[in-house]
């Protein structure tokens, strides 16, 4: 099992969070702010709100993006596959 972790600052501009290789479990820990996640083109109106922590399971090539409605969100992204 491969594990990787990264820190990302998400802003009001769409930000790539992860593009998995193979089936991947993705955990988000938002330490400040609130972000919205979704596919490319995500907005704060169309995205799934993540304010604390959340896990997703993604398939190969399912890129996940984040955006904020205002300000920034400090996010830790941990992936396992």
N, C-alpha and C positions, 0 to 999 in steps of 0.2 A: 504494500500500500504506500503510495507516494503522498506526502503531505507538504503543502506550501502555504505560506502566509505572507500577506502584504498589507500595507496601509495605503489608503486612498483618500484624497480629499475630494469630495463631490461638491459641485457648485451648481449654479443655474444653467450651466451648459452640459449637455449629455456627456457622461463620462463612462468609458468602458471599464467594467468591473472584472469580468472574467470571460474567457472563451475556453471552455473545457476541451480536453482531449479524452475521448471515451466517456463512459458514464461517470459523473462526478457529483459528489455531495459538496455543496457550497454553504458555508456559514458566514453570516454577516453580524458584526458587533458594531453598532453605531454608538460611539462614545459622546459625540456632541451633535446636535441638530437632528433633523428628520430628512430621510431621503425616500425617493420613490424609485422602484426598479421595474424594468420591463425590457422588451426587445428594442432594437434601434428605433429611434423616433419617440422614445418614452417622454412623457411630460408629467408634471405634477398632477395633472387631471386624469391621465390614463394609466399611470403607474401604480404598483402595489406599494402601499406605505410601510416603511420599516423605520421605527423610531428607537428600537432597543436592540433586539437580536432576532434573527430568523434563519431558517435553513431551507435550502432548495436542492432538489436533485435534478441535474441537467444531463442532457445527452450530448454526444460528440458534436461540436460546432454550434451549440446553442449559446450564443453570446448574450451576456446580461449587462445592461447599462443602468446607471443611476443618475438621478438629477434631484435638485432641491427646488422648492418653491421660492426660497429666498435664502441668502446667506450661504453657509457651507455646512457640510456634515463630515465629521472625521469617522472613517469606516475602516475596520479591520476585516479583511477577507481571508478566510481559511478554506482551502480546498483539499479534498481527499479523493483518491480514485485507485 
